[in-house]
Amino acid sequence: NFAAGPATLPDPVIKQIQAELPSINDSGMSIMEISHRSALFDDIINAAEQDVRDLMHVPNNYHVLFFQGGGTGQFAAVPMNLATTHKRIALLDSGHWATRAGDEATNLGYQVDVLDSTKDQHYQALPQYDKPISASDYDYLHITTNNTIEGTAYHTIPEHGDVTLVGDLSSNFMAEEYNVADFGLIFGGVQKNLGPAGVTLVIVRDDLVKPVEHIPSILNYSLFVKKNSMFNTPPVFNIYATGLVLKWLKEQGGIAGIQKVNQQKASLLYDFLDDSKLFANHIKKSDRSLTNIPFTTGDADLDKQAVTSATEAGLMNLKGHRSVGGLRASLYNAMPLAGVQALVDFLHNFEKQH
Ligand code: PLP
């Protein structure tokens, strides 16, 4: 399953969920039936939080919060909680999801200044910004670390002066290493690398969490901090399943371990594409994503044929996003190297036939 999300989950996790579904921890109740106010669930959410802290080496002055509403919910929550001084946000426009974040903040009445955009390069490279940028002008700078649709990723964080950095990590959350302390806030839905859709992780530095009035409680960071992410009923099953994926990730050697595998997976496909006389990836090499790899023959009909034949061969969801066309392989954490090898073998044969 090469879908951009929701994505494949690790096989052992699916099997564990299957085994535990009728009764969690000998309680005689399914995880879907237990109270979020029970000691049983306390253990589950606390372990998940601790595993996020361990895996990302989260400094003690950061909160780890579990929200609903996805990355899209955070496009609203972040400005409402953080853009309280200047009501001005700086943005690097690296593609569709950066634009969506900017649009949501604009709709809510904040001023969004796009400092740089690579729209005129079809987002095939990342915007950089090397002029001074200051906290006296902006509440924060928003970046999208991995651009799911366009297939680019910041492997090093752009210069941002003394401005608070906010990162949308939705599509490479724990797929490659970032230093949490470089950011004031990180967010992302878990449904690509970390679990089933329904949980949104927010990691935020404590000085940025302030009581804010006139915003929806469901998006209010300071309330969620006070209530240990249980202001209302949390998605109990999804947090449990995410917790299992986090344990699995630890068994893979943590983020450093999975990043190595992700690099191998991505190199296998990029090396094939760079050698191919039929398929190509057009992203600037230093900006290429590890997790989302768009490619094309340059001929829309042939691309379509490749997607259809791949589906028949059991290689699913390779159709590119409608705004980019072509094909796209999403190689999130749970995609094994063997899956990418099968894809490369298929593409190699398709190339021979065409
Ligand atoms: N940000 C990025 C980079 C994404 O890839 C996505 C979804 O694919 C979103 C935000 C939106 O996330 P959600 O669907 O969880 O609202």
Residues whose N, C-alpha, C, O or C-beta is under 5 A from the ligand:
A	BS01	PLP	G69 G70 G71 T72 G73 W97 N146 T148 D168 S170 S171 G189
